[in-house]
Amino acid sequence: MGIVSIYYIYNNMAYVIISNILLVGALFIMDKIIKAPLFHFLVLGALLFASYSFLNPDSSFKNDVVIVDKGQIQHIKDKFLNDWGREPSADEVKILINGAVLTEIYYREGLKLGLDKNDMVIKKRIRKKMELFSPDKATLKKQQKQMLKNYEVIVEGDK
């Protein structure tokens, strides 16, 4: 064996020793981290967040877009003209559009919170809107009688 061979053997042994020391140090640090309560908290939080996002795809940030089309803008302008007897200015149109957008945002947030559940005002408003589809009162009365026949009515407390 020559001097060069001995040099390579000692050099390789040094690399092996250093890499083993680093590996042992890394394992020691990982062992400390894995046993730490903060690590458990972070892992559990990440798992909860991921599972909630997976199980509730509708709750993602996809619904943060409100589209106001030309028809809605024209309706806003027509309502202003009908109410005030004049065309709205450009600034007034922006304010009215912002108001319509805020109404839509509040509506969506209210639905998310379940504010539409068991609310008589909302139920009556939907009934009135449904009754507007009827061409006349006679047809409406027939539709209402048919609806009452289609549903079973249970009045609690009656014996």
Residue pairs with C-beta under 8 A, 6 or more apart in sequence:
33 39
52 59
53 59
53 60
63 108
66 101
66 104
66 105
68 97
68 100
68 101
72 100
73 93
73 97
76 88
76 93
76 96
76 97
76 100
77 87
77 88
77 93
77 96
80 87
80 88
80 92
80 96
81 87
81 88
88 96
110 116
116 122
131 140
134 140
134 143
